[in-house]
Amino acid sequence: MQSKLLIIEDDRFIHELFNEKFVGSGIEVFVTDRGSRGYELAKKEHPDVILIDLILPDMEGAELIKKIRADKDLEDAKIIVITNVSNQKKVDEVMKLGVQEYYIKSNESFFEIVEMIKTYFSGAK
């Protein structure tokens, strides 16, 4: 069974960066810029890891995370937030929803985030 990564992010540049890094890695990547479509893809594909931005055009990321966590079919998915929302109250709120990692885009190296995501597929986390 192939490993799956779902990216729910409205920045096309970030889509392309992640796609480029995971091509040929044995990880199937699904990408969407909408929370509602992301939830549909999660239900259909059952990804191992879901990367979510908190600011999406059609839905607040925290609401999407709540919806995913409430779904028995998706309870094993690891959720990683990558966003520019750095408010500590928001970070704490989102982490309580069962998120494994929370990264602020402007503070983190893209390459370090990619390496961290790969650890979820290698069984290191």
Order of alpha helices (4+ residues) and beta strands (2+ residues): beta-alpha-beta-alpha-beta-alpha-beta-alpha-beta-alpha
